Amino acid sequence: MSPAKQLITPALRAAVNVNSSKVSPTTLKSATAYLSSAPSGGVHTLPDLPYDYAALEPNISAETMEIHHSKHHNTYVTNLNATLEKLDNAVSAGDVSSMISLQGAMKFNGGGHLNHTLFWENLCPKSSSNFPSSGVLKDAIDTRFGSVDNMKKEITAMSVGVQGSGWGWLGYNTKTGRVEAATCANQDPLQPTTGLVPLLGIDVWEHAYYVDYRNVRPNYVNAIWDIINWDKVQERLVEASSK
């Protein structure tokens, strides 16, 4: 596979410009963004977990974690890299039809990789999950929701209510400076979809909980609050609010 990070070069831009009459600015901008966002070397890789598969038990079993991480997330990574290679070829050839047809696969697999990478960082062993008694995260949640318990109730209800597959989110609105609750369908990434910077995400695809909770999604969502890495959530909030 050609390294996507090296694809967006002056030579490639010149080649694309030759076909600029056929390529809409939106399509070209989207394709260029996907290619230029690839990591060094151009190939996305499955991230290691910061804990063992069994570290989140009993809330999430080792079996679920292994399947979710090594099978489902790995599939998104594999398909993302394959799609990037196809997109590279389409951009180089000025093949507008192929560029457009690949957008859905980029969104789904790129979103799957992005969402899951954040999700693993969201979680930690129950003994390490401590909501801060003071600080920017507590202040932001109290301002928007009144309390952390109210925040959990609202995001739980929204996450449980997602039709089919998707995600529940706590995000940061850079325009208002406030945190907000949101949901996204399928693997749609939060920021490109809503403009909110993701702080905390809850995967409510069945593969995230079926082994442990069968079809009872509410039990899974309620259990996940006990294993949230609040230090990481606060770190994301500080970073998002400082830009």
CORWO-V472722 format. One record per backbone hydrogen bond with DSSP energy under -0.5 kcal/mol. NH is the residue of the N-H (numbers start at 0). CO is the residue of the C=O. If there is no record, write none. Layout:
NH_CO, NH_CO
This chain:
3_1, 5_2, 6_3, 7_3, 8_6, 12_8, 13_9, 14_10, 15_11, 16_12, 17_13, 18_14, 18_15, 19_16, 21_18, 22_18, 23_21, 27_23, 28_24, 29_25, 30_26, 31_27, 32_28, 33_29, 34_30, 35_31, 36_32, 37_34, 41_38, 43_41, 54_51, 55_52, 56_53, 58_55, 59_55, 64_60, 65_61, 66_62, 67_63, 68_64, 69_65, 70_65, 70_66, 71_66, 72_67, 73_68, 74_70, 75_71, 76_72, 77_73, 78_74, 79_75, 80_76, 81_77, 82_78, 83_79, 84_80, 85_81, 86_82, 87_83, 88_84, 89_85, 90_86, 91_87, 92_88, 93_89, 93_90, 94_89, 95_93, 98_94, 99_95, 100_96, 101_97, 102_99, 105_101, 106_102, 107_103, 108_104, 109_105, 110_106, 111_107, 112_108, 113_109, 114_110, 115_111, 116_112, 117_113, 118_114, 119_115, 120_116, 121_117, 122_118, 122_119, 123_226, 127_124, 128_125, 129_127, 138_134, 139_135, 140_136, 141_137, 142_138, 143_139, 144_140, 145_140, 145_141, 150_146, 151_147, 152_148, 153_149, 154_150, 155_151, 156_152, 157_153, 158_154, 159_155, 160_156, 161_158, 166_183, 167_201, 168_181, 169_199, 170_179, 171_196, 172_177, 173_171, 176_172, 177_172, 179_170, 181_168, 183_166, 185_164, 187_184, 192_188, 193_189, 194_189, 194_190, 195_189, 196_171, 198_169, 199_169, 201_167, 202_200, 203_165, 203_201, 207_204, 208_205, 209_205, 212_208, 213_209, 215_212, 216_214, 218_215, 219_215, 220_216, 221_217, 222_218, 223_219, 224_220, 224_221, 225_222, 226_223, 227_224, 228_121, 229_227, 231_228, 232_228, 233_229, 234_230, 235_231, 236_232, 237_233, 238_234, 239_235, 240_236, 241_237, 241_238, 242_239
